[in-house]
Amino acid sequence: MVCKNCQEKPVFTQISNVKLCKQHFIRYFEKKVFYTIKKFNLINNKDKLVAALSGGKDSTTILYLLNELSKKTKHFTISALLIDEGIKNYRDKTKEDAIEFCRKNNISLEIVSYKNEIGFTLDEMLLRTQQKPCSICGVFRRYLLNKGARNLLATKLATGHNLDDEAQSILMNQFRRNNETSARLGPITGILEDKTFIRRIKPLYLLTEKEVAIYAFLKEFPVTFTECPNAKQGYRNDVRTMLNQLEAKYPGTKHSIVNTFLENLPNLKESYKKKSSLKYCKLCQEPTSKEICQACVLLEEIKGNLS
Amino acid sequence: MPKVFIERINETKKVKASTMKELLQKLNINPEEVLTIKNNELVTLETKVTEKDSIKLLSVISGG
């Protein structure tokens, strides 16, 4: 049992049962990321990219690869933005990893914290609301990433979302009959364009979570393979477990979900483009589809519970 | 019986198995959710394991 391209020991088995050694896996992985960037036209000349960095395997991988591509082509610039939610025994560790990675690779890193921007850490918020941690965290993280990227004059925000994340989101939206949220998914997010809304690109879109973990492990990135302590409580966690069970039994399931979605996505985006309108939140002036953005609604609830 | 360190729960267990695949089956762990490390090297599920090996299962899920 050896690599399909050489006589080395394999580290990875593809869905088609083809085996790859360390060197050929790295080549396969990088080729697929660059193919994704090209196929979906994720990066244009003179783009000023900001990568959302958590210090975990996905965001570290994408920051590393975009930085390498930037040095090689000199067509775009890249810097990193880390949102510190204030999750004890988790973000403090991954933040250290992120700082170390950026220092070593000479990448500029901006850190924005919930505490400074919103007034509370996520841990503090959880004491004041019945909402699930991932629901709150997702809203404020997206909010601060957009604001932070815009302050850094970014033209696009690169995220570490992988094929598993996308397959989970597609199913979650399907299960909740939420087509409009699905219309915002894809390798480039969003339906409407606006200068206040920084579009997100997902260069790891066609790679599975396990493939990204393998790449990060083989490249010896300073990442800890730990799970967010709140992750188990989320709806996403149940969908992830279900999808992984299906994938183990029927290999290729996740790819099929995402590829079928990609076939329908142009029509979905077009249909919601006509129905959607971009407004500005009456409280914070950030872009939203409602009168008051979700971050302000949640913040009011949290503050309300203080009195 | 090979000793296995399961990083997600921070525990070491002894499991009677001759391959990584069998080991994961006995531990009821989905291969989609872990990296299988034998003596500090990443290996595939078909890889044979013995009690002399140091085995680690790293969680691929970060969720944040």
Interface residues (C-beta under 8 A of the other chain):
Chain A: M1 K9 P10 V11 F12 T13 K19 K22 S54 G56 K57 D58 I87 Y90 R91 C134 C137 E209 K210 V212 A213 I214 F217 L218 F225 T226 E227 C228 N230 A231 G234 R236 N237 R240 T241 N244 Q245 E247 A248
Chain B: E7 R8 N30 P31 E32 E33 L35 E41 L42 V43 T44 L45 E46 L58 S59 V60 I61 S62 G63 G64
